[in-house]
Amino acid sequence: MGIRLEGAVAIVTGAAAGIGQVFSVALAAEGARVILADIASAQQTQALIEAAGGEALSLICDVTSETDITAMADAALKKYGKIDILVNNAGIYPIANIEDTDMALWNRIIGINLTGTFLATRSVVPTMKVAGKGKIINISSGTFFMGTPGLAPYVATKGAVIGMARSLAAELGDFNIQVNCIAPGLTTTPGVNNGMGEAMRDGVVMMQANKRREIPEDMTGALLFLASSDSDFMTGQVMLVDGGAARS
Ligand SMILES: NC(=O)c1ccc[n+]([C@@H]2O[C@H](COP(=O)([O-])OP(=O)(O)OC[C@H]3O[C@@H](n4cnc5c(N)ncnc54)[C@H](O)[C@@H]3O)[C@@H](O)[C@H]2O)c1
């Protein structure tokens, strides 16, 4: 166990699987107590953290639900009395051309990726303001920089969370709250395994400078930097961790 985040309390949305699971384990390994918020059970993530000697609390939480998000923040404050770090990670990335994107699909993508980020952020800012410090990390995507086709609503949300971070960085700077983003490249997770073919994944590797598939662990260095005091003078920024895919 490390100590960079000793005593800190972190919330990670979408913590049951993929990037959110690995990020939660990494935060806990540095001493943070982690609230694992997911629409699915995050018991497996909690077990991984506890097996390594860490502390976590898993909650069923749909990030599109104002009620669930309020309950999530309340549970964190009741158990730990503070929230130091929020990782807005829950997200979906269904592939569909624009003419095949009906209102239900559009609203689902916007609801989880963008409104969820808004709701979770709004739920933690008051306590961070009182504490006079906080770290908010939005998970964007390299697709925003590449303009990846077949993902227009998704890419729009991933640009929007960068926009939100830039505005909030200015709004919350006087309260010593930093708001930054990590933009992953195509990363091996359950969501990608279920939704994307091997050819598409190999094609992305060929565009990268580092020619291997990205894994969530490739981003834990960026995560811990943005979650810790190492990044106290950096806000409103994006760390693009994609093996050098989006170079133009
Ligand atoms: N994997 C990639 O290639 C990649 C690339 C760029 C950005 N991202 C972003 O990283 C984040 C995580 O992606 P991943 O690949 O790990 O996804 P994943 O599908 O493997 O896991 C996503 C998790 O989010 C949870 N979730 C879904 N809807 C939710 C909701 N309404 N409320 C709460 N939790 C919900 C799921 O239950 C799941 O546990 C997403 O925001 C995604 O857009 C992923």
The ligand as an SDF file (V2000), in Angstrom:
LIG
                    3D

 44 48  0  0  0  0  0  0  0  0999 V2000
  -12.5690    1.5570  -22.9480 N   0  0  0  0  0  0  0  0  0  0  0  0
  -12.2330    2.5070  -23.8060 C   0  0  0  0  0  0  0  0  0  0  0  0
  -11.6730    2.2570  -24.8940 O   0  0  0  0  0  0  0  0  0  0  0  0
  -12.4780    3.9350  -23.4680 C   0  0  0  0  0  0  0  0  0  0  0  0
  -11.8540    4.9180  -24.2500 C   0  0  0  0  0  0  0  0  0  0  0  0
  -12.0830    6.2570  -23.9640 C   0  0  0  0  0  0  0  0  0  0  0  0
  -12.9140    6.5960  -22.9200 C   0  0  0  0  0  0  0  0  0  0  0  0
  -13.5030    5.6300  -22.1820 N   0  0  0  0  0  0  0  0  0  0  0  0
  -14.3890    6.0300  -21.1030 C   0  0  0  0  0  0  0  0  0  0  0  0
  -14.0020    5.4080  -19.9130 O   0  0  0  0  0  0  0  0  0  0  0  0
  -15.1540    5.1870  -19.0930 C   0  0  0  0  0  0  0  0  0  0  0  0
  -15.2000    3.7270  -18.6780 C   0  0  0  0  0  0  0  0  0  0  0  0
  -15.2190    2.9180  -19.8480 O   0  0  0  0  0  0  0  0  0  0  0  0
  -15.0210    1.3380  -19.7820 P   0  0  0  0  0  0  0  0  0  0  0  0
  -14.5060    0.9280  -21.1050 O   0  0  0  0  0  0  0  0  0  0  0  0
  -14.3260    0.9620  -18.5440 O   0  0  0  0  0  0  0  0  0  0  0  0
  -16.5540    0.8810  -19.7010 O   0  0  0  0  0  0  0  0  0  0  0  0
  -17.1930   -0.5160  -19.2080 P   0  0  0  0  0  0  0  0  0  0  0  0
  -18.4440   -0.6550  -20.0110 O   0  0  0  0  0  0  0  0  0  0  0  0
  -16.2180   -1.6200  -19.2460 O   0  0  0  0  0  0  0  0  0  0  0  0
  -17.5770   -0.1810  -17.6940 O   0  0  0  0  0  0  0  0  0  0  0  0
  -18.4360    0.9020  -17.4600 C   0  0  0  0  0  0  0  0  0  0  0  0
  -19.0400    0.8120  -16.0660 C   0  0  0  0  0  0  0  0  0  0  0  0
  -19.9940    1.8950  -15.9590 O   0  0  0  0  0  0  0  0  0  0  0  0
  -21.1720    1.3880  -15.3770 C   0  0  0  0  0  0  0  0  0  0  0  0
  -22.3390    2.1850  -15.7640 N   0  0  0  0  0  0  0  0  0  0  0  0
  -22.9740    2.1930  -16.9620 C   0  0  0  0  0  0  0  0  0  0  0  0
  -24.0580    2.9860  -16.8980 N   0  0  0  0  0  0  0  0  0  0  0  0
  -24.0950    3.4920  -15.6370 C   0  0  0  0  0  0  0  0  0  0  0  0
  -24.9900    4.3510  -14.9570 C   0  0  0  0  0  0  0  0  0  0  0  0
  -26.0820    4.8510  -15.5630 N   0  0  0  0  0  0  0  0  0  0  0  0
  -24.7300    4.6730  -13.6730 N   0  0  0  0  0  0  0  0  0  0  0  0
  -23.6510    4.1450  -13.0440 C   0  0  0  0  0  0  0  0  0  0  0  0
  -22.7860    3.3090  -13.6350 N   0  0  0  0  0  0  0  0  0  0  0  0
  -23.0090    2.9880  -14.9220 C   0  0  0  0  0  0  0  0  0  0  0  0
  -21.2620   -0.0460  -15.8820 C   0  0  0  0  0  0  0  0  0  0  0  0
  -22.1330   -0.8290  -15.0680 O   0  0  0  0  0  0  0  0  0  0  0  0
  -19.8030   -0.4790  -15.8340 C   0  0  0  0  0  0  0  0  0  0  0  0
  -19.4740   -1.0220  -14.5680 O   0  0  0  0  0  0  0  0  0  0  0  0
  -16.3520    5.6480  -19.9240 C   0  0  0  0  0  0  0  0  0  0  0  0
  -16.6920    6.9570  -19.5720 O   0  0  0  0  0  0  0  0  0  0  0  0
  -15.8290    5.6150  -21.3350 C   0  0  0  0  0  0  0  0  0  0  0  0
  -16.4900    6.5070  -22.1960 O   0  0  0  0  0  0  0  0  0  0  0  0
  -13.3090    4.3060  -22.4330 C   0  0  0  0  0  0  0  0  0  0  0  0
  1  2  1  0
  2  3  2  0
  2  4  1  0
  4  5  1  0
  4 44  2  0
  5  6  2  0
  6  7  1  0
  7  8  2  0
  8  9  1  0
  8 44  1  0
  9 10  1  0
  9 42  1  0
 10 11  1  0
 11 12  1  0
 11 40  1  0
 12 13  1  0
 13 14  1  0
 14 15  2  0
 14 16  1  0
 14 17  1  0
 17 18  1  0
 18 19  2  0
 18 20  1  0
 18 21  1  0
 21 22  1  0
 22 23  1  0
 23 24  1  0
 23 38  1  0
 24 25  1  0
 25 26  1  0
 25 36  1  0
 26 27  1  0
 26 35  1  0
 27 28  2  0
 28 29  1  0
 29 30  1  0
 29 35  2  0
 30 31  1  0
 30 32  2  0
 32 33  1  0
 33 34  2  0
 34 35  1  0
 36 37  1  0
 36 38  1  0
 38 39  1  0
 40 41  1  0
 40 42  1  0
 42 43  1  0
M  CHG  2   8   1  16  -1
M  END
$$$$
